[in-house]
Amino acid sequence: MRKQSYSVTLRNEYILKRIKDIKADHPFWGYRRVWAYLRYIDGLIVNKKVYTG
């Protein structure tokens, strides 16, 4: 497995923290709604596979 670049690692950490914050505020939202929130409210381009649960 290749090592990720530092900038990709930082971006992933930010996205995962943001997902945890959204799930804390909205515990019953699924991955589709969390993805839509990130995409349309936060303006982040995120693959749906980033979110694991």
mmJSON file of the N, C-alpha and C atoms, coordinates in Angstrom:
{"data_MODEL":{"atom_site":{
"group_PDB":["ATOM","ATOM","ATOM","ATOM","ATOM","ATOM","ATOM","ATOM","ATOM","ATOM","ATOM","ATOM","ATOM","ATOM","ATOM","ATOM","ATOM","ATOM","ATOM","ATOM","ATOM","ATOM","ATOM","ATOM","ATOM","ATOM","ATOM","ATOM","ATOM","ATOM","ATOM","ATOM","ATOM","ATOM","ATOM","ATOM","ATOM","ATOM","ATOM","ATOM","ATOM","ATOM","ATOM","ATOM","ATOM","ATOM","ATOM","ATOM","ATOM","ATOM","ATOM","ATOM","ATOM","ATOM","ATOM","ATOM","ATOM","ATOM","ATOM","ATOM","ATOM","ATOM","ATOM","ATOM","ATOM","ATOM","ATOM","ATOM","ATOM","ATOM","ATOM","ATOM","ATOM","ATOM","ATOM","ATOM","ATOM","ATOM","ATOM","ATOM","ATOM","ATOM","ATOM","ATOM","ATOM","ATOM","ATOM","ATOM","ATOM","ATOM","ATOM","ATOM","ATOM","ATOM","ATOM","ATOM","ATOM","ATOM","ATOM","ATOM","ATOM","ATOM","ATOM","ATOM","ATOM","ATOM","ATOM","ATOM","ATOM","ATOM","ATOM","ATOM","ATOM","ATOM","ATOM","ATOM","ATOM","ATOM","ATOM","ATOM","ATOM","ATOM","ATOM","ATOM","ATOM","ATOM","ATOM","ATOM","ATOM","ATOM","ATOM","ATOM","ATOM","ATOM","ATOM","ATOM","ATOM","ATOM","ATOM","ATOM","ATOM","ATOM","ATOM","ATOM","ATOM","ATOM","ATOM","ATOM","ATOM","ATOM","ATOM","ATOM","ATOM","ATOM","ATOM","ATOM","ATOM","ATOM","ATOM"],
"id":[1,2,3,4,5,6,7,8,9,10,11,12,13,14,15,16,17,18,19,20,21,22,23,24,25,26,27,28,29,30,31,32,33,34,35,36,37,38,39,40,41,42,43,44,45,46,47,48,49,50,51,52,53,54,55,56,57,58,59,60,61,62,63,64,65,66,67,68,69,70,71,72,73,74,75,76,77,78,79,80,81,82,83,84,85,86,87,88,89,90,91,92,93,94,95,96,97,98,99,100,101,102,103,104,105,106,107,108,109,110,111,112,113,114,115,116,117,118,119,120,121,122,123,124,125,126,127,128,129,130,131,132,133,134,135,136,137,138,139,140,141,142,143,144,145,146,147,148,149,150,151,152,153,154,155,156,157,158,159],
"type_symbol":["N","C","C","N","C","C","N","C","C","N","C","C","N","C","C","N","C","C","N","C","C","N","C","C","N","C","C","N","C","C","N","C","C","N","C","C","N","C","C","N","C","C","N","C","C","N","C","C","N","C","C","N","C","C","N","C","C","N","C","C","N","C","C","N","C","C","N","C","C","N","C","C","N","C","C","N","C","C","N","C","C","N","C","C","N","C","C","N","C","C","N","C","C","N","C","C","N","C","C","N","C","C","N","C","C","N","C","C","N","C","C","N","C","C","N","C","C","N","C","C","N","C","C","N","C","C","N","C","C","N","C","C","N","C","C","N","C","C","N","C","C","N","C","C","N","C","C","N","C","C","N","C","C","N","C","C","N","C","C"],
"label_atom_id":["N","CA","C","N","CA","C","N","CA","C","N","CA","C","N","CA","C","N","CA","C","N","CA","C","N","CA","C","N","CA","C","N","CA","C","N","CA","C","N","CA","C","N","CA","C","N","CA","C","N","CA","C","N","CA","C","N","CA","C","N","CA","C","N","CA","C","N","CA","C","N","CA","C","N","CA","C","N","CA","C","N","CA","C","N","CA","C","N","CA","C","N","CA","C","N","CA","C","N","CA","C","N","CA","C","N","CA","C","N","CA","C","N","CA","C","N","CA","C","N","CA","C","N","CA","C","N","CA","C","N","CA","C","N","CA","C","N","CA","C","N","CA","C","N","CA","C","N","CA","C","N","CA","C","N","CA","C","N","CA","C","N","CA","C","N","CA","C","N","CA","C","N","CA","C","N","CA","C","N","CA","C","N","CA","C"],
"label_alt_id":[null,null,null,null,null,null,null,null,null,null,null,null,null,null,null,null,null,null,null,null,null,null,null,null,null,null,null,null,null,null,null,null,null,null,null,null,null,null,null,null,null,null,null,null,null,null,null,null,null,null,null,null,null,null,null,null,null,null,null,null,null,null,null,null,null,null,null,null,null,null,null,null,null,null,null,null,null,null,null,null,null,null,null,null,null,null,null,null,null,null,null,null,null,null,null,null,null,null,null,null,null,null,null,null,null,null,null,null,null,null,null,null,null,null,null,null,null,null,null,null,null,null,null,null,null,null,null,null,null,null,null,null,null,null,null,null,null,null,null,null,null,null,null,null,null,null,null,null,null,null,null,null,null,null,null,null,null,null,null],
"label_comp_id":["MET","MET","MET","ARG","ARG","ARG","LYS","LYS","LYS","GLN","GLN","GLN","SER","SER","SER","TYR","TYR","TYR","SER","SER","SER","VAL","VAL","VAL","THR","THR","THR","LEU","LEU","LEU","ARG","ARG","ARG","ASN","ASN","ASN","GLU","GLU","GLU","TYR","TYR","TYR","ILE","ILE","ILE","LEU","LEU","LEU","LYS","LYS","LYS","ARG","ARG","ARG","ILE","ILE","ILE","LYS","LYS","LYS","ASP","ASP","ASP","ILE","ILE","ILE","LYS","LYS","LYS","ALA","ALA","ALA","ASP","ASP","ASP","HIS","HIS","HIS","PRO","PRO","PRO","PHE","PHE","PHE","TRP","TRP","TRP","GLY","GLY","GLY","TYR","TYR","TYR","ARG","ARG","ARG","ARG","ARG","ARG","VAL","VAL","VAL","TRP","TRP","TRP","ALA","ALA","ALA","TYR","TYR","TYR","LEU","LEU","LEU","ARG","ARG","ARG","TYR","TYR","TYR","ILE","ILE","ILE","ASP","ASP","ASP","GLY","GLY","GLY","LEU","LEU","LEU","ILE","ILE","ILE","VAL","VAL","VAL","ASN","ASN","ASN","LYS","LYS","LYS","LYS","LYS","LYS","VAL","VAL","VAL","TYR","TYR","TYR","THR","THR","THR","GLY","GLY","GLY"],
"label_asym_id":["A","A","A","A","A","A","A","A","A","A","A","A","A","A","A","A","A","A","A","A","A","A","A","A","A","A","A","A","A","A","A","A","A","A","A","A","A","A","A","A","A","A","A","A","A","A","A","A","A","A","A","A","A","A","A","A","A","A","A","A","A","A","A","A","A","A","A","A","A","A","A","A","A","A","A","A","A","A","A","A","A","A","A","A","A","A","A","A","A","A","A","A","A","A","A","A","A","A","A","A","A","A","A","A","A","A","A","A","A","A","A","A","A","A","A","A","A","A","A","A","A","A","A","A","A","A","A","A","A","A","A","A","A","A","A","A","A","A","A","A","A","A","A","A","A","A","A","A","A","A","A","A","A","A","A","A","A","A","A"],
"label_entity_id":["1","1","1","1","1","1","1","1","1","1","1","1","1","1","1","1","1","1","1","1","1","1","1","1","1","1","1","1","1","1","1","1","1","1","1","1","1","1","1","1","1","1","1","1","1","1","1","1","1","1","1","1","1","1","1","1","1","1","1","1","1","1","1","1","1","1","1","1","1","1","1","1","1","1","1","1","1","1","1","1","1","1","1","1","1","1","1","1","1","1","1","1","1","1","1","1","1","1","1","1","1","1","1","1","1","1","1","1","1","1","1","1","1","1","1","1","1","1","1","1","1","1","1","1","1","1","1","1","1","1","1","1","1","1","1","1","1","1","1","1","1","1","1","1","1","1","1","1","1","1","1","1","1","1","1","1","1","1","1"],
"label_seq_id":[1,1,1,2,2,2,3,3,3,4,4,4,5,5,5,6,6,6,7,7,7,8,8,8,9,9,9,10,10,10,11,11,11,12,12,12,13,13,13,14,14,14,15,15,15,16,16,16,17,17,17,18,18,18,19,19,19,20,20,20,21,21,21,22,22,22,23,23,23,24,24,24,25,25,25,26,26,26,27,27,27,28,28,28,29,29,29,30,30,30,31,31,31,32,32,32,33,33,33,34,34,34,35,35,35,36,36,36,37,37,37,38,38,38,39,39,39,40,40,40,41,41,41,42,42,42,43,43,43,44,44,44,45,45,45,46,46,46,47,47,47,48,48,48,49,49,49,50,50,50,51,51,51,52,52,52,53,53,53],
"pdbx_PDB_ins_code":[null,null,null,null,null,null,null,null,null,null,null,null,null,null,null,null,null,null,null,null,null,null,null,null,null,null,null,null,null,null,null,null,null,null,null,null,null,null,null,null,null,null,null,null,null,null,null,null,null,null,null,null,null,null,null,null,null,null,null,null,null,null,null,null,null,null,null,null,null,null,null,null,null,null,null,null,null,null,null,null,null,null,null,null,null,null,null,null,null,null,null,null,null,null,null,null,null,null,null,null,null,null,null,null,null,null,null,null,null,null,null,null,null,null,null,null,null,null,null,null,null,null,null,null,null,null,null,null,null,null,null,null,null,null,null,null,null,null,null,null,null,null,null,null,null,null,null,null,null,null,null,null,null,null,null,null,null,null,null],
"Cartn_x":[0.848,0.0,0.894,0.531,1.291,0.945,1.924,1.718,1.045,0.046,-0.649,0.217,0.031,0.753,0.217,1.023,0.656,-0.611,-0.762,-1.946,-3.215,-3.12,-4.281,-4.65,-3.656,-3.905,-4.596,-4.141,-4.772,-6.206,-6.447,-7.798,-8.718,-8.225,-9.037,-9.354,-8.389,-8.634,-9.716,-9.66,-10.67,-12.048,-12.122,-13.407,-13.966,-13.126,-13.601,-14.07,-13.356,-13.797,-15.141,-15.291,-16.553,-17.703,-17.452,-18.477,-18.889,-17.916,-18.232,-19.049,-18.734,-19.501,-20.944,-21.109,-22.458,-23.251,-22.615,-23.307,-23.654,-22.85,-23.167,-24.409,-24.541,-25.702,-26.941,-26.75,-27.861,-27.599,-27.812,-27.432,-28.219,-29.374,-30.185,-29.993,-29.111,-28.83,-27.956,-28.209,-27.398,-26.288,-25.572,-24.428,-24.852,-26.028,-26.457,-26.711,-27.367,-27.664,-26.4,-25.507,-24.239,-23.421,-23.38,-22.66,-23.26,-24.589,-25.25,-24.952,-24.926,-24.608,-23.187,-22.239,-20.86,-20.754,-21.476,-21.378,-22.049,-23.275,-24.065,-24.039,-23.855,-23.805,-22.359,-21.459,-20.058,-19.251,-19.758,-19.061,-17.845,-17.792,-16.669,-16.996,-16.052,-16.215,-15.694,-16.62,-16.266,-16.913,-16.138,-16.677,-17.525,-18.626,-19.502,-18.807,-17.75,-17.04,-16.193,-16.006,-15.23,-15.953,-17.258,-18.061,-18.3,-17.898,-18.05,-18.962,-19.492,-20.46,-20.605],
"Cartn_y":[-1.175,0.0,1.239,2.203,3.444,4.358,5.117,6.1,7.335,7.871,9.072,10.3,11.291,12.537,13.252,14.146,14.859,15.684,16.329,17.162,16.314,15.117,14.227,13.757,13.441,13.012,14.115,15.347,16.467,16.67,16.563,16.739,15.645,14.405,13.304,13.475,13.949,14.189,15.247,16.304,17.354,16.805,16.018,15.461,14.52,13.662,12.732,13.473,14.538,15.341,15.993,16.479,17.122,16.121,14.888,13.843,13.539,13.438,13.163,14.295,15.536,16.68,16.645,16.334,16.264,15.14,13.98,12.844,13.131,13.913,14.28,15.169,16.053,16.937,16.23,15.267,14.563,13.056,12.407,10.988,10.029,10.405,9.495,9.675,10.583,10.758,9.608,9.145,8.108,8.714,7.825,8.308,9.19,8.945,9.76,11.207,11.38,12.741,13.443,12.705,13.298,13.719,12.86,13.194,14.445,14.504,15.654,16.926,16.84,17.996,18.485,17.541,17.918,18.542,17.981,18.413,19.76,19.905,21.084,22.198,21.873,22.911,23.359,22.384,22.719,22.951,22.473,22.664,21.778,20.65,19.726,18.658,18.373,17.293,16.026,15.152,13.958,12.75,11.676,10.423,9.786,9.159,8.545,7.428,6.849,5.759,6.237,7.536,8.055,7.765,7.873,7.697,6.221,5.721,4.297,4.028,5.054,4.711,5.345],
"Cartn_z":[0.0,0.0,0.0,-0.834,-0.911,0.25,0.662,1.714,1.123,1.841,1.373,1.602,0.761,0.95,2.193,2.698,3.915,3.723,2.565,2.332,2.255,1.671,1.604,3.002,3.815,5.187,5.981,5.842,6.549,6.089,4.782,4.253,4.785,4.807,5.313,6.793,7.572,8.993,9.176,8.379,8.477,8.118,7.047,6.615,7.674,8.245,9.269,10.52,10.9,12.046,11.743,10.524,10.121,10.131,9.663,9.684,11.118,12.021,13.43,14.039,13.69,14.191,13.683,12.409,11.83,12.474,12.665,13.279,14.738,15.433,16.812,16.851,15.876,15.807,15.278,14.391,13.729,13.765,14.904,15.037,14.154,13.658,12.86,11.359,10.964,9.549,9.068,7.859,7.24,6.393,5.716,4.939,3.769,3.208,2.068,2.483,3.603,4.055,4.537,5.207,5.645,4.424,3.397,2.17,1.524,1.459,0.847,1.637,2.95,3.787,3.489,3.449,3.146,1.76,0.806,-0.59,-0.82,-0.338,-0.702,0.342,1.597,2.632,2.87,3.072,3.334,2.06,0.932,-0.332,-0.527,0.173,0.04,-0.996,-1.862,-2.824,-2.149,-1.766,-1.005,-1.662,-1.809,-2.308,-1.209,-1.565,-0.564,0.198,-0.366,0.295,1.473,1.62,2.749,4.05,4.018,5.224,5.469,6.645,6.936,8.112,8.736,9.695,10.968],
"occupancy":[1.0,1.0,1.0,1.0,1.0,1.0,1.0,1.0,1.0,1.0,1.0,1.0,1.0,1.0,1.0,1.0,1.0,1.0,1.0,1.0,1.0,1.0,1.0,1.0,1.0,1.0,1.0,1.0,1.0,1.0,1.0,1.0,1.0,1.0,1.0,1.0,1.0,1.0,1.0,1.0,1.0,1.0,1.0,1.0,1.0,1.0,1.0,1.0,1.0,1.0,1.0,1.0,1.0,1.0,1.0,1.0,1.0,1.0,1.0,1.0,1.0,1.0,1.0,1.0,1.0,1.0,1.0,1.0,1.0,1.0,1.0,1.0,1.0,1.0,1.0,1.0,1.0,1.0,1.0,1.0,1.0,1.0,1.0,1.0,1.0,1.0,1.0,1.0,1.0,1.0,1.0,1.0,1.0,1.0,1.0,1.0,1.0,1.0,1.0,1.0,1.0,1.0,1.0,1.0,1.0,1.0,1.0,1.0,1.0,1.0,1.0,1.0,1.0,1.0,1.0,1.0,1.0,1.0,1.0,1.0,1.0,1.0,1.0,1.0,1.0,1.0,1.0,1.0,1.0,1.0,1.0,1.0,1.0,1.0,1.0,1.0,1.0,1.0,1.0,1.0,1.0,1.0,1.0,1.0,1.0,1.0,1.0,1.0,1.0,1.0,1.0,1.0,1.0,1.0,1.0,1.0,1.0,1.0,1.0],
"B_iso_or_equiv":[0.0,0.0,0.0,0.0,0.0,0.0,0.0,0.0,0.0,0.0,0.0,0.0,0.0,0.0,0.0,0.0,0.0,0.0,0.0,0.0,0.0,0.0,0.0,0.0,0.0,0.0,0.0,0.0,0.0,0.0,0.0,0.0,0.0,0.0,0.0,0.0,0.0,0.0,0.0,0.0,0.0,0.0,0.0,0.0,0.0,0.0,0.0,0.0,0.0,0.0,0.0,0.0,0.0,0.0,0.0,0.0,0.0,0.0,0.0,0.0,0.0,0.0,0.0,0.0,0.0,0.0,0.0,0.0,0.0,0.0,0.0,0.0,0.0,0.0,0.0,0.0,0.0,0.0,0.0,0.0,0.0,0.0,0.0,0.0,0.0,0.0,0.0,0.0,0.0,0.0,0.0,0.0,0.0,0.0,0.0,0.0,0.0,0.0,0.0,0.0,0.0,0.0,0.0,0.0,0.0,0.0,0.0,0.0,0.0,0.0,0.0,0.0,0.0,0.0,0.0,0.0,0.0,0.0,0.0,0.0,0.0,0.0,0.0,0.0,0.0,0.0,0.0,0.0,0.0,0.0,0.0,0.0,0.0,0.0,0.0,0.0,0.0,0.0,0.0,0.0,0.0,0.0,0.0,0.0,0.0,0.0,0.0,0.0,0.0,0.0,0.0,0.0,0.0,0.0,0.0,0.0,0.0,0.0,0.0],
"pdbx_formal_charge":[null,null,null,null,null,null,null,null,null,null,null,null,null,null,null,null,null,null,null,null,null,null,null,null,null,null,null,null,null,null,null,null,null,null,null,null,null,null,null,null,null,null,null,null,null,null,null,null,null,null,null,null,null,null,null,null,null,null,null,null,null,null,null,null,null,null,null,null,null,null,null,null,null,null,null,null,null,null,null,null,null,null,null,null,null,null,null,null,null,null,null,null,null,null,null,null,null,null,null,null,null,null,null,null,null,null,null,null,null,null,null,null,null,null,null,null,null,null,null,null,null,null,null,null,null,null,null,null,null,null,null,null,null,null,null,null,null,null,null,null,null,null,null,null,null,null,null,null,null,null,null,null,null,null,null,null,null,null,null],
"auth_seq_id":[1,1,1,2,2,2,3,3,3,4,4,4,5,5,5,6,6,6,7,7,7,8,8,8,9,9,9,10,10,10,11,11,11,12,12,12,13,13,13,14,14,14,15,15,15,16,16,16,17,17,17,18,18,18,19,19,19,20,20,20,21,21,21,22,22,22,23,23,23,24,24,24,25,25,25,26,26,26,27,27,27,28,28,28,29,29,29,30,30,30,31,31,31,32,32,32,33,33,33,34,34,34,35,35,35,36,36,36,37,37,37,38,38,38,39,39,39,40,40,40,41,41,41,42,42,42,43,43,43,44,44,44,45,45,45,46,46,46,47,47,47,48,48,48,49,49,49,50,50,50,51,51,51,52,52,52,53,53,53],
"auth_comp_id":["MET","MET","MET","ARG","ARG","ARG","LYS","LYS","LYS","GLN","GLN","GLN","SER","SER","SER","TYR","TYR","TYR","SER","SER","SER","VAL","VAL","VAL","THR","THR","THR","LEU","LEU","LEU","ARG","ARG","ARG","ASN","ASN","ASN","GLU","GLU","GLU","TYR","TYR","TYR","ILE","ILE","ILE","LEU","LEU","LEU","LYS","LYS","LYS","ARG","ARG","ARG","ILE","ILE","ILE","LYS","LYS","LYS","ASP","ASP","ASP","ILE","ILE","ILE","LYS","LYS","LYS","ALA","ALA","ALA","ASP","ASP","ASP","HIS","HIS","HIS","PRO","PRO","PRO","PHE","PHE","PHE","TRP","TRP","TRP","GLY","GLY","GLY","TYR","TYR","TYR","ARG","ARG","ARG","ARG","ARG","ARG","VAL","VAL","VAL","TRP","TRP","TRP","ALA","ALA","ALA","TYR","TYR","TYR","LEU","LEU","LEU","ARG","ARG","ARG","TYR","TYR","TYR","ILE","ILE","ILE","ASP","ASP","ASP","GLY","GLY","GLY","LEU","LEU","LEU","ILE","ILE","ILE","VAL","VAL","VAL","ASN","ASN","ASN","LYS","LYS","LYS","LYS","LYS","LYS","VAL","VAL","VAL","TYR","TYR","TYR","THR","THR","THR","GLY","GLY","GLY"],
"auth_asym_id":["A","A","A","A","A","A","A","A","A","A","A","A","A","A","A","A","A","A","A","A","A","A","A","A","A","A","A","A","A","A","A","A","A","A","A","A","A","A","A","A","A","A","A","A","A","A","A","A","A","A","A","A","A","A","A","A","A","A","A","A","A","A","A","A","A","A","A","A","A","A","A","A","A","A","A","A","A","A","A","A","A","A","A","A","A","A","A","A","A","A","A","A","A","A","A","A","A","A","A","A","A","A","A","A","A","A","A","A","A","A","A","A","A","A","A","A","A","A","A","A","A","A","A","A","A","A","A","A","A","A","A","A","A","A","A","A","A","A","A","A","A","A","A","A","A","A","A","A","A","A","A","A","A","A","A","A","A","A","A"],
"auth_atom_id":["N","CA","C","N","CA","C","N","CA","C","N","CA","C","N","CA","C","N","CA","C","N","CA","C","N","CA","C","N","CA","C","N","CA","C","N","CA","C","N","CA","C","N","CA","C","N","CA","C","N","CA","C","N","CA","C","N","CA","C","N","CA","C","N","CA","C","N","CA","C","N","CA","C","N","CA","C","N","CA","C","N","CA","C","N","CA","C","N","CA","C","N","CA","C","N","CA","C","N","CA","C","N","CA","C","N","CA","C","N","CA","C","N","CA","C","N","CA","C","N","CA","C","N","CA","C","N","CA","C","N","CA","C","N","CA","C","N","CA","C","N","CA","C","N","CA","C","N","CA","C","N","CA","C","N","CA","C","N","CA","C","N","CA","C","N","CA","C","N","CA","C","N","CA","C","N","CA","C","N","CA","C","N","CA","C"],
"pdbx_PDB_model_num":[1,1,1,1,1,1,1,1,1,1,1,1,1,1,1,1,1,1,1,1,1,1,1,1,1,1,1,1,1,1,1,1,1,1,1,1,1,1,1,1,1,1,1,1,1,1,1,1,1,1,1,1,1,1,1,1,1,1,1,1,1,1,1,1,1,1,1,1,1,1,1,1,1,1,1,1,1,1,1,1,1,1,1,1,1,1,1,1,1,1,1,1,1,1,1,1,1,1,1,1,1,1,1,1,1,1,1,1,1,1,1,1,1,1,1,1,1,1,1,1,1,1,1,1,1,1,1,1,1,1,1,1,1,1,1,1,1,1,1,1,1,1,1,1,1,1,1,1,1,1,1,1,1,1,1,1,1,1,1]
}}}
